[in-house]
Amino acid sequence: MRRLREPEVRRVLEPVLAATEEPAGLTYSDDRRYVCDLGLVAESSEGGLRIAEASG
């Protein structure tokens, strides 16, 4: 839960949850990589992001 409050995570998750377009600079950003590495989001088949599926 704590990670969801981090600015880096919020910058990535907010557009995904709102189903809006990603900010232009987000495509190759450290924030995007960080959130992917946390397992919160995954690459969609269209090249954008989607909420990752829960494992386990």
N, C-alpha and C positions, 0 to 999 in steps of 0.2 A: 504494500500500500504506500509506503514512504516514497518509493520511486515515482509513483504517479504524480507527485507534487513537484518533482524536479522540473525546472524550466526547460531543460533539454527534451524531456519526455513529453511535456505538455505541447511544445512547439510541433512535435511530430504527430501526437495522438489527436489533438483537437481537430485538424482538418480531416483526418480519417473518420473520426466519430461523427463529424458534421456532414460527411459525404460531400465535401467541397474539394476543389482543386488544391494540390500541394503548392506551397509558395515556391517560386522559381528557384531559389537557391537551396532548396531542401534536397534535391535529387541526389547529390553526391556529398551531402554534409556529414560531419562527424555526429551530429545529433541523430540523423537517420540510421547510421551504422550502429550507434550505441543502443538505440531502441530495438533494432533488429537483433543485436547480440544478446539483449536481455530476454528475447523471445516474446516480446509483446506484440510485434507486428511481423508480417512476412511479405515478400514480394508477391504481387498478384500477377496473373497471366498477362495482364495488360501493361505491366511495367510499373504500376503504382504500388501502393501499400494496402494491406488489409489486416484486420485484427487476426493474430495468429490463433490457431486452434489449440485448445488445452490438451496437454499430454498427460497420460496417466490416469 
